Amino acid sequence: MSANVGAVDARIRWALALVCFAVATVFNAPPIIALLGALVALVLAGTALTHVCPLWRILHIDTSRRNVDTSRQNVPAPRS
């Protein structure tokens, strides 16, 4: 599978994973809430680590930079 999660998207996912993990562990939540928070944190961390999100693929969303138009970059002409 090709990457469809960009760097900024991955950083946001890491931050949300930390928040969900904190909710699951620090706060005195009922066990089902703690389990769901940990599961969401695990999924977010996994997608941030691999840069692949199956939900983004289904929705045809791609935040990676590989689709950026490189024709406008200042590239020096080759010497002949």
C-alpha positions in Angstrom: 0.0 0.0 0.0 1.2 3.5 -0.8 1.4 6.2 1.8 -1.7 8.5 2.0 -0.9 10.3 5.3 1.3 13.3 5.2 3.7 14.6 7.8 1.4 17.1 9.3 -1.5 14.6 9.4 0.8 12.1 11.1 1.8 14.6 13.8 -1.8 15.4 14.5 -2.5 11.7 14.8 0.4 11.3 17.2 -0.9 14.1 19.4 -4.5 12.7 19.4 -3.1 9.2 20.2 -1.3 10.7 23.2 -4.5 12.4 24.3 -6.5 9.3 23.9 -3.9 7.2 25.8 -3.9 9.8 28.6 -7.7 9.6 28.8 -7.5 5.8 29.0 -4.8 5.7 31.7 -4.8 8.9 33.8 -8.4 9.7 34.3 -10.5 7.4 36.5 -12.7 6.3 33.6 -14.9 3.2 33.5 -13.1 0.2 32.0 -15.1 0.3 28.7 -14.1 4.0 28.2 -10.5 3.2 29.0 -10.5 0.3 26.6 -12.0 2.3 23.8 -9.5 5.2 24.5 -6.6 2.8 24.3 -7.9 1.2 21.1 -8.4 4.5 19.4 -4.9 5.6 20.5 -3.4 2.4 19.1 -5.1 2.9 15.8 -4.1 6.5 15.5 -0.5 5.7 16.5 -0.4 2.8 13.9 -1.6 5.0 11.1 0.8 7.8 12.0 3.7 5.3 12.1 2.9 3.6 8.8 1.6 6.7 7.0 -1.3 4.5 5.7 -4.9 5.1 6.7 -7.5 2.6 5.3 -10.3 5.1 6.0 -8.5 7.8 3.9 -8.2 5.3 1.1 -11.9 4.5 1.1 -12.7 8.2 1.1 -10.1 9.0 -1.6 -8.2 11.4 0.7 -4.5 11.8 0.3 -2.5 14.2 2.5 1.0 13.0 1.5 3.2 15.3 -0.5 3.9 12.8 -3.3 1.2 14.4 -5.4 2.8 17.9 -5.3 3.5 19.5 -8.6 7.3 19.7 -8.9 7.3 21.5 -12.3 7.5 24.9 -10.5 10.6 24.2 -8.5 13.8 26.0 -9.3 15.9 23.2 -10.7 19.2 24.2 -12.3 19.5 23.3 -15.9 21.9 20.5 -16.7 25.4 21.5 -17.9 26.3 20.5 -21.4 
